[in-house]
Amino acid sequence: MKTAYINNEPHEIKDGETMLAFIKRFKGEKHVPTLCDAPNLDPFGACRVCSVAVALEEDGKTKTMASCHSPVAEGQYIYTDTASVKKLRKNIVELVLTDHPLDCLTCEVNGNCELQDVAAQVGIRDVRYPAGANHLHYTKDMSHPYMTSDLSKCINCYRCVRACDEVQGEFVLSMSGRGFDSKIIKGSDNTFMDSDCVSCGACAQACPTSAISDVFQSKSVVESEVTRTICTYCGVGCNLDVSTSSGEILSIQAPYDAEVNQGHTCLKGRYAFKFYDHPERLDSPMIKRNGTFEKVSWEEVYTYIADKLGTFKKEFGPDSIAGISSARCTNEENYLMQKFIRAVIGTNNIDGCARVCHSPTALGMQQTFGTGAATNSIDDLKDTNCIMVIGANPTDAHPVTGAKLKQFAMKTGNVSIVIDPRRTEIARYATHHIPLRPGTNVAVLNMMMYYIITEGLADESFIGSRTEGFDEYKKEILAIDLDQIEGICGVDRNIIKEAAIAYAAAPNAMSFHGLGVTEHSQGTFTVMQIADLALLTGNIGRRGVGVNPLRGQNNVQGSADMGVQPHQGAGYMDITKPEVNLQYNKFYGVEVPSAIGYKIPEMFDAALEGKLKALWVIGEDIVQTDPNTQKVIKALNNTDLVIVQELFMTETAKQADVVLPGASFLEKSGTFTNGERRVQAVRQVVEPVVGAKVDGQIIVDIMNKMGYAQPDYDAKSMLDEINQIVPFFAGITWDRLGKNGLQWPVAKDGTDTQILHKEEFKIGKGQFIFNNWRETEELVEHAKDYPYILTTNRELEHYNCGAMTRRTGNELILKDDYLMINPEDAKEHMIKDGEFVCIESPRGKVDVKARITDEVKSGILSTTFHFPDIMINNLTGDIHDSEAKCPEYKVVAVRIRKSKGKYKTLAEA
Amino acid sequence: MSKNLSELSGRKGIEESLFDKMGQLAQERGTPSVEELDQLADEFLIGKANTFGTATFYDFLKPENQGKRAYVCNGTACVCAGTQDKVTKQLEKHLQPSEIGHMTCLGRCHENAAFNYNGKNFSGKALENLDQIIGKETELNSDTYHVKSGANEILTNPFSEVDQYYAPFIDALTKDSKSVLEEIKISNVRGRGGAGFPMGLKLEFCRNTENATKFIICNADEGDPGAYSDRYLLEQRPHSVLFGMLIAGYVTHASYGILYIRAEYPESIQIVQDAIDALKEKGLIGRNIQGTEFSFEFKIIQAQGSYICGEETALINSIEGQRPEVRVRPPFPAQQGLFNKPTIVNNVETLAALHHIISNGGSAWKAIGTERSSGTKLVSLDSFFNKPGIYEVDMGTPLATVFNEFGGGFKSEVKAVQIGGPLGGLVPAHKIDALTLDFESFANEGFLLGHASVVCVPQDFPIIQFIEHLFDFASYESCGKCFPCRLGTKRGQEMASQAMNSDYKIDRELFHDLLTTLEEGSLCAHGGGIPLPVRNALEYFDDELKQYFNS
């Protein structure tokens, strides 16, 4: 045991720890004051307030050292409060106060200011210096919907600059000038609004004063309660501390002790919460009569729904009814919804938002590994040497994980490979970028495997002991046509070869993939190739490796886990197997159906064929976000009863016959499961807005109304039901979830799992299953007449259909969908930046504003579908992943021309 | 200090230096445009704030530098000599006031009346010939100073020619680099930049840090007003510096040598570049030098006007194109320096010593000087001496000998000399006899040998003004990172200025608190060093100063 002394008391030291960390461990956070140190930032040594006296022997001659960046060494005697050290701290803070407005009483952070606390701690009573130069004249920056600054309050601790650099990796903040005149700048000394700020708020949270803050004054609000819950946006699953007072949400901060996000989150999680009490929130159940919605009572609407569903079930059979649940719902609500559809209605026509995003991931990984979920955890980034990001733009779509990946990519010793048609933010920093033509993932991955095999980099021992089917697979891989692949993917084979070698040569390599993998006609096959790439190189079953889908929505993982799928029940059990259904029958007390139900696109087809009579959709705007908008609308119009449970009058809700006002994540409890299988507690922050109900309760009410006894919705008791039927939830109880949740599978005793497939796969051996590249039918059929490829992407500021984010300050930051177009293509069509481009596909036309950028290659266009005014999905088509039926959003054959904006709105289309 | 910025800047290697590019962009108008800085930020993926933040730090990159054509030296020696008001007035006859800026010490302390015009330095009588200088191509930028050595002529030894001079290097390449390092350790040569750290230990530290990429940096940012011994070596003995860097590279397994030379020494930059070209021509640098495993390349980085860049970690940040703010240690540069790679930073004079050590063995150097301060030392004397110039003396030589026998005594009576730059001690005239020229003697007497530059404070120069000048300099050149230095130097300057110009009396306790705060609290020797001369002044000139203090 190595020992050092704090005020002559011996304590054990840890290797590499600073004196400050050492002191904090034994004397508490505040024992030694500091102004520039922060929990999530590297030691910086600016304020010097943390100085301590250090001697080599007891009460020996001391040297003053800043404890924050001085490593503690064996045998040191650290004195934290000698007279000279106390005087030094006081004198430094006195100097700080010579250039600080002493207007504490009216200051935003009064009572919650670190400078104030430290000044009190060191005992400042007056400032003895004569009046001198200062920076009190700096004016406030209120340009931004969220971020604010008042640099007259700045103490130059650099915490904001470091947070922007070390946490977010955005480099928006720095210092200008030097010495006494140095001043925090945003960009080239711009306002927040004019800078490249991504509004993550890390700087505001880091600032010890009110020099950088936000419009919610989140550091300093006087809350009566803080509730820790989980973000409703992406699959990262950030923990949020929500401050409330008198039932009103004041602000959101990111807790430092959150394992998922360590004190960080993005502008959606931190700031985009004001949708929850937006005046447009639905406030009553409504039934459409004669084309107009009429507000009705809950009792009336329940009776109406139960009667109709009962009638359809009787007249047309249970299969005439279908349900769509989503990530807007907790695990418990998703579980209830599938239970309702299976046990009360008696059909397997239940599907969810996973269909349109990661259904190929679940299916592909189930086939190769046996489990359709991330093999590892994001924290493994600390132990990997190589990341491969395929078809994902994490800095926009998964900002906190994206920031971590970017931090990884910036370090030159690390290898980063990005396979993406776009030069995304992460691609700009990557060691290798393969800018392939959309729709050629399988070809490129096969080529990578070809080179790994021919370069002798395959992990023979892993292949031998843990996999099956390699010999046949190898034969197929070695037979691929490299010339053809190079031709179709449009990338020099040497670039692909280098990346392949880099991935295979890394001691530990992790892959991450997104919708650029799944939303293709060969989506499932691509996932299988990614999985096989990991098998080929032995990158499975330990820290720092694995296949890690970046699950899109907050709880898309959970919705599938809970059985919101037409072919598998809660816990991924095959509902076609009688022995499985026996289990369900016993548990639900009714006989469940054993025929596979409709996937979402099949529901639309059934509707158009007149086979679907009723559809209940919870929290998913299928009209705006599913492909081929006009077809979706027709399908809904052809369904007798469309029930839409929503927060707002979305495009889908407009097409409904019955609208039910549901609750936002801030208004209900339950659990969300993030992309790394982490089940975390969502804790109700406020009561649902007047007229709305918790979604789970609505389902329960209808279950009861239709004669199935189900107790009222309650997260704790629901989990107690789920952990009996879902094997990997066996040990999950509400009380065990704690602050940071549990990663499934969770054993009965509560032990959770960070890494899957350590010893063996669920299906025994990992499977090598070869699939050759095939051109998508979309291009085979239409490329001749529609020569451009349109692909779709996400923007940081908005989430999916935008129903939530468009009703927050985010709307002021990004107001429109836009089209990314290469300068060459723009020039050819005489399109200038900001002008409308008419995009036409075999399905329809829309007008979108052009943003000219070399982020996309010539011939490739990319756009978002966050805004209903544009309705990009008028263009997308009916091609789906051949296996999982996930729509091919990523390859749409289009032609373009300059336009005047005639096709801008759906109505005009 | 940002690890990310170090990495991103390092991606392009030293050849495509971000900092160099900023300097080039400033050449035409005196400052890069915001658009150009934005573009650079994009190219290096480091964010607009960082290029803007860096540019605004430096005297010769910041927007205020736009359109400057001439710079008046405001270094201590010129200020004490009282020549600079005239220089400004004379220049204003030819140029707009807005076209005239300041440079802090052009290294013309022996002639004074120094100014820079159109990339050349002038001093002494040049001012009388402005007609031939402004708007003209001229050779009037030359200067003269005495150069002489004592018993051992080593650093001032006349240069022979390249082949002969580099023969010991070729010879060293045939030896085990460990044994070469051993000689350096035996010599006990200590850093000449001021801190006096044993060079051999530093080299060994770097040698033992595993990394495929390492750097040798020559710190030629001789910012101490009053010092021009590095300028002498760079301009008169450039090969001694390059030789030292090659040896340092050989013993540490570094393959890159970077000379960070201050912009205030335009002539030095050209001369060193010519010397590098000569080595290239002779095949003495490049890949696999003389058929050995050893490869080495040189690159000159021109500084852009900031005293703090003489601090080694600030210098590293500067080369990276980051704001030259001082880094915390550990990590030490020898472990994690330039681009986060192991890096040696040594002063010009330290590197120049290696030729003698390698040629004659470490013990030959060790035999010169005192037990703990071995070898010879260059001393620069300013124009208050009858024979201003650069003198090479054995360590341990009495200061009086240097002043009287070499410098020929003072032209007129001085009340004190400041030795070792603005952070060096203020030695009152009566203490000169008590000092010998070595690290220990100075330390024992409460002074600092530093770089051994000598600036005289004339009898009629008020000490309060000297204190104000020191604080002003310290404040102006503070990087601004640590609180004590950023705020304390400013408050010190303000107090001295108010006491000097009004009936304000400085509170003695407050003043001492300020000095202690700077000494104990500062991150680096800049803020930590400025109290030394101020305390010397308080101790030795109390009679003169007490009128400015209460009680």
Interface residues (C-beta under 8 A of the other chain):
Chain A: L35 D42 P43 F44 G45 A46 C47 R48 V49 S51 T64 A66 H69 P71 S84 K87 L88 N91 I92 L95 V96 T98 D99 R128 Y129 P130 G132 A133 I155 N156 Y158 R162 D165 E166 G169 E170 F171 V172 L173 S174 M175 S176 G177 R178 G179 F180 D181 S182 I185 K186 G187 S188 D189 S195 D196 Q407 M410 K411 T412 R428 Y429
Chain B: M1 S2 K3 N4 L5 E7 L8 G10 R11 V34 L37 D38 A41 L45 I46 G47 K48 A49 N50 F52 G53 T56 F57 K62 S306 I308 R323 E325 V328 R329 P330 F339 N340 S475 Y476 E477 S478 C479 G480 K481 C482 F483 P484 R486 L487 G488 T489 K490 R491 E494 M495 Q498 Y504 D507 L510 D513 L514 T516 T517 E520 G521 S522 L523
